[in-house]
Every structure is written in C-alpha cells, then in structure tokens.
Amino acid sequence: IHSSPRHTATALQSSRCRQVFLPLASALASCAAARQRMRRGKVAARVAGVAPEMTRTSTSERLQAQFMPPSVDPPGKVAELFQVAPQWRRHPDAEAIPDHGIRCHSLADVFPEAPGLADVFDEDAEFRTKLRWAAREDFYDADVRFSEAVNRKIKAMDGTLLCSLRHPNNRFESRPCPNLTALFQERGWPLQGTEFMDRLFSLCGDIEFETFKPQSRHQPSGSFSDIVSRSEGCGLHRWHQDNGWDKMTVLIGFPAENKYNGTGVFSHMVPLSHQLPVPERPDPVVFGETACIGEQVPPESVWRPIYRKGAEILCYNDSKMVHSPPDSAHREALWRLM
C-alpha cells in the first residue's frame, strides 16, 4: 500500500489480481494526485503572497496568516532558571534554552470583533460559567458505552473534562459550536463559536489533524481540557511536563472572583536551563521521578504567573518548563489547549 500507485498497477499481471487490486491502485493514484494538487496550491498561494486556502490540516495555519494578535509581557517577574545537571539534559553538549515561549495575550486583542469581551469576562462570573458550559455542550462527545445519566455526570461542570477540537469521526471539519455562538449573540457580538475556538487554538500553532499518522512531536494535536481539580491548593507542587515534546501549550484562566489580579489561577511553572530528553511517547514527564531523578526545585525557581485583565491567556513551550497545579489555587477552572 505504501508503494507508488503507478508501480503497483504495473505489477498486477494476472487477471485475478487485476480484478482485486486495480481498483485499489486507481484509488491510491487519485489520492496521490489530490495530495500533489494540494501541495501545488499551497506553494502557489505562498508565492502569490496570500494565505493558502483551508485544507485538512491548515485551519490554524490559515488563522495565523490572517490574524496574529499582539502579545504582552507576563505580569511580574519570571523565576530564575532551574539549572538542569548535564546528566539529565537532552544531550550532554546541549545548548541552553534561549526562549521558553512564554507570552501572554488579551482577550480584547484576540477577539477585536467582540468589543467588551475582556470587560465582561473580568466582571461577570455568570458569563465565565456560561462560557465553560457552552464549550462543554459543544465539545463533549457522548460515550456510547455509558448511559445518558453517566454521560451527563461526565459532562457536569464540577469535574475536569477532556475533549478534542474536532470530532473523532470527522477530523477534517470544524465543530459547529452552536452554544458558544448563541452565547456571543446574546451580547450582540458577531463572533461564531467555531471561530472563537479555532482562533484560540491557533495560538498553539498549526494543528495536526491527520489520524493515520503518528502524533507529531512539534505540532499541537487539538486537545481541549476544562480543568477542575479538587486536589488543588494542598500546599504541594507536583512538577511535570504534559508530554515533554516541543509543543506550545495555551492556558485560559477562569478566576474564582470578579476583577481578580493575582496568582493561583494559572499553573505554577519552573523554567528549565536545558531541555530534558525527548520522550518516546506523549506521556507525562514527572520531575524527580522520570526526569531529574531525585532533584528538588528550589523556591527561587518557582514562577507563580499573575492573572489579570489583559493577560487572561498564557502560552509556553511544554518541553522547556515543568509545571504544577498551584500550591494555593484561586480559580474556578483552567482551559488547556494543546
């Protein structure tokens, strides 16, 4: 199946094989031609200096080409680097990390067509809750193995929910997001729910939606989490990386009170001096256990990002930091996009 379709068809000499395999070879040739046309279209668009048309994997790339919101410096001072000992580094002679990908964005800058969004998000707890509810309604795919009652419990607002930007059975089309759209229409904003989520995800980079390929170690996968953890604020940190691959993570904070300015909303983080070894699988890298075994993070390397209006969105590179739920939490929830 991985051979050239033309050579596959040529090699089928017997009539019996021809009846079975020629349709397959023809289909493969059509797919190859379609992929070639897609590549030519992208190249032509870049040469012409315009954004390429949306393809199966280009939604985030298209949004980035059309709209890149300005970033703001993180409020406060980032902590000192944790010095990764040579034996724990990706390579013994690895260079120090020059940029950890840390940047903040304002909802007002990301969604200029929704005037007042940042104000409402800052001042109206009910709106923040409705936004989370609408996203859960639009993104949760009921599990056919469970009853309706169990699915309602999984989708309930008091627990963490993990979803995907695209439906598992239709990865090449955006979800319609009617509940998010209706919420924005109530405020008179001409913002579609699909555009809202796609634009947030574009801050991660160009998402890889192809399901038949191994998960990319550089492109985000379109994972959406609405995190509500009852164990947060226990006074302890649990440092880890979500997968340790060279990908951007985007966090949107939901504070526990209106007009909040302070810590405990975003995850706490430790900037690393050098990257750790690349994991073979996209599994959590646990600091002190599966990486930097036996090491402890000194207090001066713990960064507690400040949440405030105008910096509701925080981005960072997962392979260049370790993070943990706050040791003292003050949030309703946290959205994590990867």
C-alpha angles and dihedrals in degrees: 000000000000093000124099108281091227093054091044091056092046092053094056102092106151119082092232092053090043092057092050104037108029093075089051092048090049091051091049091050090052091050091049091050091049092051090049091051089049092052092047090050093052093047092048091049092052092047090051090050097240132117113269119250115264112275132177092282104023105082095106092038090054092048092048091051092050101039132016110172119216117258127224129213114263110263111254128005125314113234125256118277119267105234108231110212115238094250091059098046125107088249128005090239096039116145121243117266108264098189128020094197091244113160138141131218134197121229087225091060096042093049108031091158089067103065112197095020092122091048094050092045090051098045107031119067091181091058092051090052092047090051091055092045093050092049091051091050092049098043108034114100110203113238109236090209091068134062123253090256092054092048090052090052092050090051094046117124096240096072139055115270126199118199142155129249089230130040111261091235095045109036095159098062129064119244112255094232096200095171094055090046091050091050091053092045089056086064094045094249117146090219122129119216091231092054091046094057096037091053093049090050091049087070086068092057133246107344120223109223099168107119097190094063127074112265111276118250091211109030122070117250100218096255115164123193130180099199121206112163123182090195094063121113095034092134094252134099125221104197118204147131119242092228108336092233123131096265137126121246122203122204126193113193126219107195123210093236140031122269090012121175115178150062132303097067102083124047116272114247145198117209111220125220092216135016120259123234115292110256117231092223130037093252127132116278107219114210112230093016112049094012132029086011112213094005124133127209112237116227093246090062095055112103117198104192116218118234118209142144108288092031102059092132124063125188130189142157111260095211093055100051140040117217142187140187109273117277084222112028128200105173143103092215145325127230115215120193120189 
